[in-house]
Amino acid sequence: QSQLVESGGGSVQPGGSLRLSCAASGFTLDDYHIGWFRQAPGKEREGISCISSSGDRRNYADSVKGRFTISRDNAKNTVYLQMNSLKPEDTASYYCAASRYYSGCLMRSPDSFRSWGQGTQVTVSS
């Protein structure tokens, strides 16, 4: 069975950093574009970043641009999200998901992705 598993979340103070990992099993990750999404209580799921299957193209939501960096290591079948300068408004459950279509990656629309992981919680507070 194909599966994505997120890890690396936790509780940090404002200004802190975390690195999230998205590990794939049951399929070859480099066949897919991978997006990172987050969902805070009472809010819709938001696409915050996506990386193309080869890693040559990346994009970010304005809310995280300059603070977050998406990367991938296809040899390890893993995609990462380095999160720096974290703010309280970054508090959310973070998910990764796969898309076969680059248009989905470009738009970062949750409906364009499948094979969602179960999420990892990020909490930023004093």
C-alpha positions in Angstrom: 0.0 0.0 0.0 1.3 3.4 -0.9 1.7 5.8 2.1 3.1 9.1 3.1 4.2 9.7 6.7 5.0 13.1 8.1 7.3 13.6 11.1 9.3 16.4 12.8 6.6 18.5 14.3 6.7 19.8 17.8 6.3 22.8 20.1 8.7 25.7 19.7 8.9 29.4 20.7 8.4 32.2 18.2 11.5 32.6 16.1 12.4 28.9 16.4 12.9 26.3 13.7 11.7 22.9 12.8 12.3 20.5 9.9 9.4 18.4 8.8 9.9 15.2 6.8 7.6 13.4 4.4 8.6 9.9 3.8 7.1 7.7 1.1 6.7 3.9 1.1 5.1 1.7 -1.5 5.8 4.0 -4.4 8.6 5.9 -6.0 8.5 9.5 -4.7 10.4 11.0 -7.7 7.4 10.2 -9.9 5.3 12.8 -8.0 5.1 16.4 -7.2 4.9 16.8 -3.4 3.0 19.6 -1.6 3.0 20.7 2.0 -0.3 21.8 3.5 -1.4 23.0 6.9 -4.7 23.3 8.7 -5.4 25.2 11.8 -8.5 24.8 13.9 -11.5 26.4 12.3 -9.6 27.1 9.0 -9.5 25.5 5.6 -6.5 23.5 4.5 -3.9 25.7 3.0 -1.3 24.8 0.5 2.0 26.4 1.7 4.6 24.9 -0.6 5.2 22.4 -3.4 8.2 20.9 -5.1 8.3 19.3 -8.6 9.1 15.7 -9.0 12.6 16.4 -10.1 13.1 19.2 -7.5 13.9 21.8 -10.1 10.8 23.9 -9.4 9.5 25.1 -6.0 6.8 27.5 -4.9 5.6 29.0 -1.6 2.6 30.7 -0.2 3.2 34.4 0.5 2.7 33.7 4.2 5.8 31.5 4.4 8.0 32.8 1.6 11.4 33.6 2.9 11.0 31.6 6.0 10.3 28.0 4.8 12.3 26.0 2.4 11.1 22.8 0.6 13.5 20.3 -0.6 13.7 16.6 -1.6 16.1 13.7 -1.6 14.7 11.2 -4.0 17.4 8.7 -3.1 15.9 8.7 0.4 12.3 8.8 -0.9 11.8 11.9 1.4 10.7 15.5 1.0 11.5 18.1 3.7 10.2 21.4 4.9 12.6 23.5 6.8 10.7 26.1 8.8 12.6 29.0 10.2 11.5 32.2 12.1 8.3 30.5 13.2 5.4 32.6 14.2 2.3 31.8 16.3 0.2 31.9 13.2 2.2 28.9 11.9 0.5 26.7 14.5 -1.4 24.0 12.6 -1.4 20.4 11.6 1.0 19.9 8.7 0.4 17.4 5.9 2.2 16.3 2.8 0.5 14.9 -0.3 1.4 13.8 -3.8 0.2 14.9 -7.2 0.8 13.5 -10.6 0.1 16.8 -12.2 2.4 19.8 -12.1 -0.6 22.1 -12.4 -1.7 20.9 -9.1 1.7 21.6 -7.6 1.6 25.1 -9.1 -1.8 25.9 -7.7 -1.2 24.1 -4.4 -4.9 23.1 -4.3 -5.6 20.3 -1.9 -8.1 18.8 -4.3 -5.3 18.1 -6.8 -3.4 15.9 -4.3 -3.8 12.4 -3.0 -2.0 10.0 -0.8 -2.2 12.3 2.2 -0.2 11.6 5.3 -1.7 11.6 8.7 -0.2 14.9 9.7 2.2 16.3 12.2 1.4 19.0 14.7 3.4 22.2 14.9 2.7 24.6 17.8 4.4 27.9 18.1 3.8 29.8 21.4 5.6 31.6 24.2 
